[in-house]
């Protein structure tokens, strides 16, 4: 359920003394540059209190009708940003926009472009509309995902649904919008999951669509690992090509969102209904903090993984989390990149 709290624009309901000091370390003495080490944030971690005025900034976010995507949109609007939501459902999008304008005023800069991540044609059409109608992109937040699909399903393009929505669609969307984002020296945020370390802990190259041995959680884990391999490989390619786009990867922890759907396995739904009422599971609003941090915070390390740092990385102060080496396997990333270009019909120019 969407919260009913009324936030004033350019204000957010957190006490300033919850932030404390931020520790910095120098990269090198010649550049006179400071980089925030997220591990050294005080006990409060990152919160929206760190945000400044975002007037003139434009953010694109997928899956913003509910959950962490909606909350991220609300936080950004509260600081004066413009937000373009990329959503599948027009009715839910219009309802979300109405709620946001009720909170921030009818002049709130929030709009919607239809995009279905389960269809590459829809992704292409949405990207075309973005390029034609959105003057600039300061950050693209790849938030939307599906999870725990009980029985194997295929997208319109013939991909296993979780891999298609959670990975292939973003591979294509990133490619199509990259030049637009670079023109603004912008950034891209990929919302992954701690689940990448579960399941097979590798990409099942011999059977990417899991025609055999389909298990909902294992397949979800593969889709998120694929997204992370792509993101970190993209960092390398951007650096080698001297491009000016920053890439960040984060996860929301355990948050009360709509990710676990009614078609999830029964055992998963029962387990989640119990866990979601425990203190270790946080609100959707707090689940949005990592992606907003990655979309706005200056001087974050890119070769890192951000999210709640508490027990099991489910909740707690937002900062830098431990990154398993399986997400940094460049051999797997290179193979996946080549396969993905063929699967999506897009070619990168670097």
C-alpha positions in Angstrom: 0.0 0.0 0.0 1.2 3.5 -0.8 2.0 5.6 2.2 -0.1 8.6 3.0 2.6 10.8 4.5 2.6 14.3 3.1 6.1 15.5 2.2 6.9 19.0 1.3 9.0 19.7 -1.7 12.7 20.2 -0.9 12.1 18.8 2.6 12.2 15.3 4.0 11.1 14.1 7.4 14.4 13.0 8.9 16.3 14.6 11.8 19.5 16.2 10.7 21.4 14.7 13.7 20.8 11.2 12.3 23.4 11.8 9.6 26.6 12.7 11.5 29.9 13.2 9.8 31.1 11.4 6.6 34.6 10.2 6.4 36.6 10.8 3.3 39.8 9.4 1.9 42.0 10.9 -0.8 42.5 9.0 -4.1 45.8 10.7 -4.8 47.5 13.9 -3.9 47.8 15.1 -7.5 44.1 15.2 -8.2 42.9 16.9 -5.0 39.9 14.7 -5.1 37.9 13.1 -2.2 35.9 9.9 -2.5 33.3 8.9 0.0 33.9 5.4 1.4 30.4 4.2 2.1 31.7 1.7 4.7 32.8 4.7 6.9 29.4 6.4 7.0 28.3 6.7 10.6 25.8 4.3 12.2 22.9 6.1 10.5 24.2 5.3 7.0 22.9 7.1 3.9 19.4 8.8 4.2 17.6 11.3 2.0 18.7 14.0 4.4 22.0 14.1 2.4 20.2 15.2 -0.7 20.5 18.8 -1.8 18.2 20.7 -4.2 17.6 18.6 -7.4 16.0 21.4 -9.4 17.0 21.0 -13.1 17.8 17.3 -12.7 15.9 14.6 -14.7 15.6 11.0 -13.6 14.2 8.0 -15.5 13.0 5.1 -13.4 11.4 1.8 -14.3 8.7 0.2 -12.3 7.6 3.3 -10.4 3.9 2.7 -9.7 4.4 1.1 -6.4 7.1 -0.2 -4.0 10.7 1.0 -4.0 10.2 2.6 -7.4 7.3 4.8 -6.3 9.2 5.7 -3.1 12.3 6.6 -5.0 10.2 8.8 -7.3 8.6 10.5 -4.2 12.0 11.2 -2.6 13.4 12.7 -5.8 10.3 14.9 -6.4 10.5 16.1 -2.8 13.8 17.7 -3.7 12.6 19.4 -6.9 13.7 16.8 -9.5 11.9 15.9 -12.7 11.0 12.2 -12.9 9.9 10.2 -16.0 8.5 6.9 -15.0 8.9 3.9 -17.4 6.0 1.6 -16.5 4.0 -1.2 -18.1 0.5 -0.3 -16.8 -1.0 3.0 -17.9 -3.8 3.0 -15.4 -1.5 2.4 -12.4 0.9 5.0 -13.8 -1.8 7.7 -13.9 -3.0 6.8 -10.4 0.6 7.1 -9.1 1.0 10.5 -10.9 -2.2 11.7 -9.3 -1.1 10.7 -5.8 2.3 12.4 -6.3 0.8 15.6 -7.6 -1.6 15.5 -4.7 1.4 15.5 -2.4 3.7 17.9 -4.3 1.3 20.1 -6.2 0.0 20.0 -9.8 3.2 21.6 -11.1 5.3 18.6 -9.9 7.4 17.4 -12.8 6.4 13.8 -13.0 5.3 12.0 -16.2 5.0 8.5 -17.7 6.1 6.6 -20.8 4.7 3.2 -21.4 7.3 0.4 -21.5 6.9 -3.4 -21.0 10.2 -5.0 -20.1 8.9 -8.3 -21.3 8.9 -7.0 -24.9 12.0 -5.8 -26.7 9.8 -4.0 -29.2 8.2 -2.1 -26.3 11.7 -1.2 -24.9 12.7 0.1 -28.3 9.6 2.2 -28.7 9.9 3.6 -25.2 13.6 4.5 -25.7 12.7 6.2 -29.0 10.0 8.3 -27.1 12.5 9.2 -24.4 15.1 10.3 -26.9 12.5 12.5 -28.7 10.8 14.0 -25.7 13.1 14.1 -22.7 15.8 16.8 -23.1 18.3 15.2 -20.8 18.9 12.2 -18.5 20.9 12.8 -15.3 20.3 9.2 -14.2 18.5 6.1 -15.4 17.4 3.9 -12.5 16.7 0.3 -13.6 14.4 -0.6 -10.7 11.7 -2.8 -12.1 12.0 -6.6 -11.8 10.0 -9.8 -11.5 10.7 -12.6 -9.1 9.6 -16.0 -8.0 7.7 -16.9 -11.1 6.4 -20.3 -10.0 6.3 -22.0 -13.5 8.5 -21.4 -16.4 7.2 -18.7 -18.7 8.6 -17.0 -21.8 8.6 -13.4 -22.8 7.3 -12.2 -26.2 10.9 -12.6 -27.5 11.2 -16.2 -26.3 13.4 -15.6 -23.2 12.8 -17.2 -19.8 10.7 -14.4 -18.2 12.9 -13.5 -15.3 16.1 -13.4 -17.4 14.2 -11.4 -20.1 12.7 -8.8 -17.8 15.5 -8.5 -15.3 18.4 -8.6 -17.7 17.9 -8.6 -21.4 15.5 -5.7 -21.4 18.1 -3.6 -19.5 20.9 -4.6 -21.7 18.9 -3.2 -24.7 17.6 -0.2 -22.9 21.0 0.8 -21.7 22.4 0.5 -25.2 19.6 2.6 -26.7 19.8 5.4 -24.1 23.6 5.4 -23.6 24.4 8.3 -25.9 21.6 10.5 -24.4 22.9 9.7 -20.9 26.5 10.4 -21.8 25.5 13.8 -23.3 24.5 14.8 -19.7 27.5 13.0 -18.2 24.9 11.1 -16.3 24.8 7.8 -14.5 23.0 4.4 -14.6 21.8 2.6 -11.5 21.1 -1.1 -11.6 19.0 -2.5 -8.8 20.2 -6.0 -8.3 19.6 -8.3 -5.3 21.5 -10.2 -2.7 19.9 -13.2 -4.3 22.7 -13.2 -7.0 24.7 -15.4 -4.6 22.0 -18.1 -4.5 21.1 -20.8 -6.9 23.8 -22.1 -9.2 26.1 -19.1 -8.6 26.9 -19.0 -12.3 25.2 -18.3 -15.6 23.8 -21.5 -17.1 25.2 -20.9 -20.5 24.3 -24.4 -21.6 20.6 -23.7 -20.9 19.9 -20.0 -20.4 16.2 -20.5 -20.6 16.1 -23.3 -18.0 14.3 -25.7 -20.3 15.4 -28.3 -17.7 15.6 -28.0 -14.0 13.5 -24.9 -13.6 13.3 -23.6 -10.0 11.9 -20.1 -9.5 14.5 -18.9 -7.0 17.5 -20.4 -8.9 16.3 -18.7 -12.1 15.8 -15.3 -10.4 19.3 -15.6 -9.0 20.7 -16.1 -12.5 18.8 -13.1 -13.8 20.3 -10.8 -11.1 23.8 -12.2 -11.5 23.5 -11.6 -15.2 22.6 -8.0 -14.6 25.5 -7.5 -12.2 28.0 -9.1 -14.6 26.8 -6.8 -17.3 27.0 -3.7 -15.1 30.6 -4.3 -13.9 31.7 -5.2 -17.4 30.1 -2.0 -18.7 32.2 -0.1 -16.2 35.3 -1.6 -17.7 34.3 -0.8 -21.3 33.3 2.8 -20.4 36.7 3.4 -18.8 38.6 1.9 -21.7 36.6 4.0 -24.2 37.0 7.2 -22.1 33.2 7.6 -21.9 31.6 9.8 -19.3 28.8 7.7 -17.8 29.0 6.3 -14.3 27.6 2.9 -13.4 26.4 1.9 -9.9 24.9 -1.3 -8.6 22.8 -1.6 -5.5 20.1 -3.8 -3.8 17.1 -2.8 -1.7 17.5 -5.4 1.1 14.4 -7.0 2.3 11.6 -4.5 1.8 7.8 -4.6 1.8 7.2 -4.3 -1.9 5.1 -6.1 -4.5 8.1 -8.1 -5.9 6.7 -11.4 -4.5 3.6 -11.7 -6.6 0.5 -13.9 -6.3 1.9 -16.3 -8.9 5.0 -17.0 -6.8 5.3 -20.5 -5.4 3.0 -21.1 -2.4 5.8 -21.9 0.0 7.5 -18.6 -1.0 4.3 -16.6 -0.4 3.7 -18.2 3.0 7.3 -17.6 4.1 7.3 -14.0 2.9 4.0 -13.3 4.6 5.6 -14.3 7.9 9.0 -12.6 7.3 7.4 -9.4 6.2 6.0 -8.8 9.6 9.4 -9.1 11.3 11.5 -6.1 12.3 14.3 -7.2 10.0 12.1 -6.4 7.0 12.1 -2.7 6.2 9.6 -0.4 4.5 9.5 0.1 0.7 10.6 3.7 1.4 13.9 2.5 3.0 14.2 -0.1 0.3 14.4 2.9 -2.1 17.3 4.5 -0.3 20.2 2.6 -2.1 19.0 3.4 -5.6 18.4 7.1 -4.8 21.8 7.3 -3.2 23.4 5.8 -6.3 21.5 8.1 -8.5 22.5 11.3 -6.7 25.5 10.9 -4.3 28.7 12.4 -5.5 32.0 10.5 -5.5 30.7 7.1 -4.8 33.0 4.2 -5.8 31.7 2.5 -8.9 33.3 -0.9 -8.4 31.1 -1.6 -5.3 27.7 -2.9 -4.3 25.5 -0.7 -2.2 22.5 -1.5 0.1 21.5 -2.1 3.7 24.5 -3.3 5.7 22.7 -4.9 8.7 22.0 -8.6 9.4 22.2 -10.6 6.2 22.1 -7.3 4.3 18.3 -7.3 4.8 18.0 -4.0 6.5 20.1 -1.5 8.5 22.2 1.5 7.5 22.7 2.0 3.8 26.3 1.7 2.7 28.7 -0.6 0.9 28.1 -4.3 1.1 30.4 -7.2 0.5 30.6 -8.1 -3.2 31.1 -11.8 -4.1 33.7 -12.3 -6.8 31.2 -14.3 -9.0 29.8 -10.9 -10.0 33.2 -9.8 -11.2 34.0 -12.8 -13.5 35.1 -11.0 -16.7 35.2 -14.3 -18.7 31.6 -15.0 -17.9 30.7 -11.3 -18.4 32.4 -11.3 -21.8 30.6 -14.4 -23.0 27.3 -13.1 -21.7 27.8 -9.8 -23.4 28.4 -11.4 -26.8 25.3 -13.7 -26.4 23.2 -10.7 -25.3 24.1 -8.6 -28.3 22.9 -11.4 -30.5 19.8 -12.1 -28.4 18.7 -8.5 -28.3 19.8 -7.5 -31.8 21.8 -4.5 -30.6 25.5 -3.8 -31.0 27.7 -1.7 -28.7 30.2 0.7 -30.4 32.9 0.1 -27.8 
